[in-house]
Amino acid sequence: MSERRAWFPWALLALLLAWNALSTPGFFALALHDGRLVGALADLCLHGAGAVLLAVACVPLVAAGGVDLSVGSTMALCSSVFVVAATRWGVPVALLCALATGVSTGLATGACVGWLRLPALLATLVGLSAWRGAAQLVSGGGVHHAQDPEVRALGQWSLLGLPPIAWLALGFTAALHWWWTRRMVGLQSAAIGLGPRAALHAGLPIKRLALVAFAASGCAAALVGIASACELGAADASSIGVWRELDVLVALVLSGAGLSGGRVSVPAVAGGALAAEALILTLAWQGASTASGLCVRAGVLVVVLAWRERRGAPEGATA
């Protein structure tokens, strides 16, 4: 996809917002409640921030021809670790434990891909099952309510009316975009995705890049999992992070990223995540069921991929 087409997800987001503004009176209205902005746009910011963080963190993986299908399960595991650790040792230690867990799961998956040479799809499918099971073991199954009141207080904290996860997503996206465009890692990852065998013969650090990419994805999943636990005041290993993998895939497809590898635009992926979340929230605002949202997300994947295939656009040709 060209640089011009990379703005497609942002145009889609604007179209969805315009549709809601026309169909819902007061759609853009915002109010301040207990120090936090409330309203339809605030909901989009809250729910979309997690999607942006997860999707943007997968940019190095997708550029190298991989994908992380275990982000939702990693969220569940890290949220369970956070709530249980907060009950025993307090929130500061719990934050470190949860982040260390997310990075560790990423490093484990990266080692399977880089050293054992397992396909990323297979390695992350294993993680999807293993980390969800580990989350249930940590939390004891079911919903584990936070005993430390600081957990709930952290979930209600805001800065300029926005929750912490929104600022984390903004900062992470900006930092990754700078790193991705100013360093050689972007070109190296794209080279690995477009020609793995040639990249190996060229001496590119495939194993190190796999470790870094999966560790970043695990860290992002940990942050979103912690935010979810703070918002709920509990860890639910059965529901936290469910279908997040589908959200990431929709965001990547809308951004024009080639799932077989190649150059990827960080702003386009962020826009794709927000557009995908806006689409789901639009259905909810119009009274559609959760099941309808799942069908729509699957349909978007099929339609956009089929459209790209008909146009004959080479995979991974994003800027």
C-alpha positions as CSV (number, residue, x, y, z in Angstrom):
1,M,0.0,0.0,0.0
2,S,1.2,3.5,-0.8
3,E,1.7,6.3,1.7
4,R,-1.5,7.9,0.5
5,R,-3.5,4.7,1.0
6,A,-2.0,4.3,4.5
7,W,-4.4,7.0,5.6
8,F,-7.4,4.8,4.7
9,P,-8.0,3.7,8.3
10,W,-8.1,7.3,9.5
11,A,-10.6,8.2,6.8
12,L,-12.7,5.2,7.9
13,L,-12.5,6.4,11.5
14,A,-13.7,9.9,10.4
15,L,-16.5,8.4,8.4
16,L,-17.7,6.3,11.4
17,L,-17.6,9.3,13.7
18,A,-19.5,11.4,11.2
19,W,-22.2,8.7,10.9
20,N,-22.6,8.5,14.6
21,A,-22.7,12.3,14.9
22,L,-25.6,12.4,12.4
23,S,-27.5,9.5,13.8
24,T,-27.0,10.2,17.5
25,P,-27.8,13.7,18.9
26,G,-25.1,14.9,21.3
27,F,-22.6,12.3,20.2
28,F,-19.7,14.6,20.6
29,A,-20.8,15.8,24.0
30,L,-18.3,15.3,26.8
31,A,-18.7,15.8,30.6
32,L,-16.3,15.6,33.5
33,H,-17.3,13.1,36.2
34,D,-15.0,12.5,39.2
35,G,-12.1,14.0,37.2
36,R,-12.6,11.8,34.1
37,L,-14.2,12.6,30.8
38,V,-17.4,10.7,30.1
39,G,-19.3,10.4,26.8
40,A,-19.1,8.4,23.5
41,L,-15.7,9.8,22.5
42,A,-14.4,9.0,26.0
43,D,-15.5,5.4,25.6
44,L,-13.8,5.2,22.3
45,C,-10.6,6.6,23.9
46,L,-10.8,4.1,26.8
47,H,-11.5,1.0,24.7
48,G,-9.5,2.1,21.7
49,A,-6.3,2.8,23.7
50,G,-5.8,-0.9,24.5
51,A,-6.4,-1.9,20.9
52,V,-3.9,0.7,19.7
53,L,-1.3,-0.4,22.2
54,L,-1.7,-4.1,21.3
55,A,-1.7,-3.5,17.5
56,V,1.2,-1.1,17.4
57,A,3.3,-3.4,19.6
58,C,2.8,-6.1,16.9
59,V,4.3,-3.9,14.1
60,P,7.9,-5.4,14.4
61,L,6.4,-8.9,14.3
62,V,4.2,-8.3,11.3
63,A,7.0,-6.6,9.4
64,A,9.1,-9.7,9.9
65,G,6.3,-12.0,8.7
66,G,5.0,-13.1,12.1
67,V,2.0,-12.3,14.3
68,D,1.2,-12.7,18.0
69,L,-2.1,-14.6,18.5
70,S,-1.5,-14.9,22.2
71,V,-1.9,-11.2,23.3
72,G,-5.4,-11.8,24.8
73,S,-4.1,-14.8,26.9
74,T,-1.1,-12.8,28.0
75,M,-3.4,-10.0,29.1
76,A,-5.4,-12.5,31.2
77,L,-2.2,-14.0,32.8
78,C,-0.7,-10.6,33.6
79,S,-4.0,-9.3,35.1
80,S,-4.2,-12.3,37.3
81,V,-0.6,-12.0,38.4
82,F,-1.2,-8.3,39.1
83,V,-4.3,-8.8,41.3
84,V,-2.9,-11.7,43.2
85,A,0.5,-10.0,43.8
86,A,-1.2,-6.7,44.8
87,T,-3.2,-8.6,47.5
88,R,0.0,-10.1,48.9
89,W,2.7,-7.4,48.4
90,G,1.0,-4.2,47.3
91,V,0.5,-2.4,43.9
92,P,4.2,-1.4,43.2
93,V,5.5,-4.9,43.5
94,A,2.4,-6.2,41.6
95,L,3.1,-3.9,38.7
96,L,6.7,-5.2,38.4
97,C,5.5,-8.8,38.6
98,A,2.9,-8.4,35.9
99,L,5.3,-6.5,33.6
100,A,8.0,-9.2,34.1
101,T,5.4,-11.9,33.4
102,G,4.4,-10.2,30.1
103,V,8.0,-9.8,29.0
104,S,8.9,-13.3,30.0
105,T,6.0,-14.8,28.0
106,G,7.2,-12.8,25.0
107,L,10.8,-13.9,25.4
108,A,9.7,-17.5,25.7
109,T,7.7,-17.2,22.4
110,G,10.6,-15.4,20.8
111,A,13.0,-18.1,21.8
112,C,10.6,-20.7,20.2
113,V,10.5,-18.7,17.0
114,G,14.2,-17.6,16.9
115,W,16.0,-20.6,18.2
116,L,13.6,-23.6,17.8
117,R,12.5,-22.1,14.4
118,L,8.9,-22.8,15.1
119,P,6.5,-20.8,12.9
120,A,5.2,-17.7,14.7
121,L,1.6,-18.8,14.1
122,L,2.2,-22.2,15.8
123,A,4.2,-20.7,18.7
124,T,1.7,-18.1,19.5
125,L,-1.2,-20.5,19.2
126,V,0.6,-22.6,21.9
127,G,0.9,-19.4,24.0
128,L,-2.8,-18.7,23.5
129,S,-3.7,-21.9,25.2
130,A,-0.9,-22.0,27.8
131,W,-1.1,-18.5,29.1
132,R,-4.9,-18.6,29.4
133,G,-4.5,-21.8,31.4
134,A,-1.8,-20.3,33.5
135,A,-4.0,-17.3,34.2
136,Q,-6.8,-19.6,35.6
137,L,-4.3,-21.4,37.7
138,V,-2.9,-18.2,39.2
139,S,-6.3,-16.7,40.0
140,G,-7.8,-20.0,41.1
141,G,-10.4,-20.0,38.4
142,G,-13.3,-17.6,38.1
143,V,-13.1,-14.0,39.1
144,H,-10.5,-13.0,41.6
145,H,-11.4,-9.7,43.2
146,A,-8.7,-7.2,44.3
147,Q,-8.4,-6.9,48.0
148,D,-6.1,-3.9,47.8
149,P,-8.1,-0.7,47.4
150,E,-5.2,0.9,45.5
151,V,-6.0,-1.3,42.6
152,R,-9.4,0.2,42.1
153,A,-8.1,3.7,42.8
154,L,-5.5,3.2,40.1
155,G,-8.3,2.3,37.7
156,Q,-10.2,5.5,38.5
157,W,-7.1,7.8,38.2
158,S,-7.0,10.1,35.3
159,L,-4.8,12.8,33.8
160,L,-6.5,15.7,32.0
161,G,-9.7,13.6,32.1
162,L,-8.1,10.6,30.3
163,P,-7.2,7.2,31.8
164,P,-3.6,6.2,32.1
165,I,-3.9,3.6,29.3
166,A,-4.7,6.3,26.8
167,W,-1.5,8.2,27.6
168,L,0.5,5.0,27.6
169,A,-0.9,4.2,24.1
170,L,-0.1,7.7,22.8
171,G,3.4,7.6,24.2
172,F,4.2,4.1,23.1
173,T,2.9,4.8,19.5
174,A,5.0,8.0,19.3
175,A,8.1,6.3,20.6
176,L,7.8,3.3,18.3
177,H,7.1,5.5,15.3
178,W,10.3,7.4,16.0
179,W,12.3,4.2,16.6
180,W,10.8,2.5,13.6
181,T,11.6,5.4,11.1
182,R,14.9,6.6,12.5
183,R,16.7,3.3,13.1
184,M,17.6,0.4,10.8
185,V,15.3,-2.0,12.7
186,G,12.4,-1.2,10.4
187,L,14.2,-2.0,7.2
188,Q,15.8,-5.1,8.8
189,S,12.4,-6.4,10.0
190,A,10.9,-5.8,6.5
191,A,13.9,-7.6,4.9
192,I,13.3,-10.6,7.2
193,G,9.6,-10.7,6.3
194,L,10.1,-10.4,2.5
195,G,13.0,-12.8,2.3
196,P,13.8,-14.8,5.4
197,R,16.4,-17.0,3.7
198,A,18.2,-14.1,2.1
199,A,18.1,-12.2,5.4
200,L,19.7,-15.2,7.1
201,H,22.5,-15.3,4.6
202,A,22.9,-11.5,4.9
203,G,23.7,-11.9,8.6
204,L,20.7,-10.0,9.9
205,P,20.1,-10.5,13.7
206,I,16.9,-12.6,13.2
207,K,17.0,-14.2,16.6
208,R,17.6,-11.0,18.5
209,L,14.9,-9.2,16.6
210,A,12.5,-12.0,17.4
211,L,13.2,-11.7,21.1
212,V,12.8,-8.0,21.1
213,A,9.6,-8.0,19.0
214,F,7.8,-10.7,21.1
215,A,9.0,-9.1,24.3
216,A,7.5,-5.7,23.2
217,S,4.2,-7.5,22.4
218,G,4.2,-9.2,25.8
219,C,4.9,-6.0,27.6
220,A,2.1,-4.2,25.8
221,A,-0.3,-7.0,26.6
222,A,0.8,-6.8,30.3
223,L,0.0,-3.1,30.3
224,V,-3.4,-3.5,28.8
225,G,-4.1,-6.5,31.1
226,I,-3.2,-4.4,34.2
227,A,-5.4,-1.5,33.0
228,S,-8.3,-4.0,32.5
229,A,-7.9,-5.4,36.0
230,C,-7.8,-1.9,37.5
231,E,-10.9,-0.9,35.7
232,L,-12.8,-4.0,36.8
233,G,-11.2,-4.1,40.3
234,A,-10.7,-7.8,39.7
235,A,-9.0,-10.4,37.4
236,D,-11.2,-12.6,35.3
237,A,-9.1,-15.2,33.6
238,S,-12.0,-16.4,31.5
239,S,-13.0,-13.1,29.9
240,I,-10.1,-10.5,30.0
241,G,-8.4,-10.4,26.7
242,V,-10.9,-12.6,24.9
243,W,-11.0,-11.8,21.1
244,R,-8.3,-9.3,21.4
245,E,-6.3,-11.2,18.9
246,L,-9.1,-10.6,16.4
247,D,-9.0,-6.9,17.1
248,V,-5.2,-6.9,16.4
249,L,-5.7,-8.7,13.1
250,V,-8.5,-6.3,12.0
251,A,-6.3,-3.3,12.8
252,L,-3.4,-4.7,10.8
253,V,-5.6,-5.5,7.8
254,L,-7.3,-2.1,7.8
255,S,-3.8,-0.5,8.0
256,G,-2.8,-2.3,4.8
257,A,0.0,-4.3,6.5
258,G,1.1,-7.4,4.6
259,L,0.6,-10.4,6.9
260,S,3.4,-12.2,5.1
261,G,5.9,-9.4,6.0
262,G,7.2,-6.1,4.7
263,R,7.2,-2.5,5.6
264,V,4.4,-1.4,8.0
265,S,3.2,2.1,8.9
266,V,2.9,2.7,12.6
267,P,0.4,5.6,12.3
268,A,-1.7,3.5,9.9
269,V,-1.8,0.6,12.4
270,A,-2.9,3.0,15.2
271,G,-5.6,4.3,12.9
272,G,-6.7,0.8,12.0
273,A,-7.0,-0.1,15.7
274,L,-9.1,3.0,16.4
275,A,-11.3,2.4,13.3
276,A,-11.9,-1.2,14.3
277,E,-12.9,-0.2,17.8
278,A,-15.1,2.6,16.5
279,L,-16.9,0.1,14.3
280,I,-17.6,-2.2,17.2
281,L,-18.7,0.6,19.4
282,T,-20.9,1.9,16.6
283,L,-22.7,-1.4,16.6
284,A,-23.1,-1.2,20.3
285,W,-24.4,2.3,20.2
286,Q,-26.9,1.2,17.6
287,G,-28.2,-1.6,19.9
288,A,-26.4,-4.5,18.1
289,S,-25.4,-7.6,20.2
290,T,-21.9,-8.7,21.0
291,A,-22.3,-11.7,18.7
292,S,-23.1,-9.3,15.8
293,G,-19.8,-7.5,16.6
294,L,-17.8,-10.7,16.2
295,C,-19.5,-11.5,12.9
296,V,-18.8,-7.9,11.6
297,R,-15.1,-8.1,12.6
298,A,-14.7,-11.5,10.8
299,G,-16.5,-10.0,7.8
300,V,-14.2,-7.0,7.7
301,L,-11.2,-9.3,7.6
302,V,-12.6,-11.3,4.7
303,V,-13.8,-8.3,2.7
304,V,-10.7,-6.2,3.0
305,L,-8.3,-9.1,2.3
306,A,-10.4,-10.1,-0.7
307,W,-10.4,-6.5,-2.0
308,R,-6.6,-6.3,-1.6
309,E,-6.2,-9.6,-3.4
310,R,-8.4,-8.5,-6.3
311,R,-6.5,-5.3,-6.7
312,G,-3.3,-7.3,-6.9
313,A,-1.5,-5.3,-4.3
314,P,1.7,-7.1,-3.2
315,E,1.7,-8.1,0.4
316,G,3.9,-6.0,2.6
317,A,4.0,-3.0,0.3
318,T,2.9,-0.5,3.0
319,A,5.0,2.6,3.7
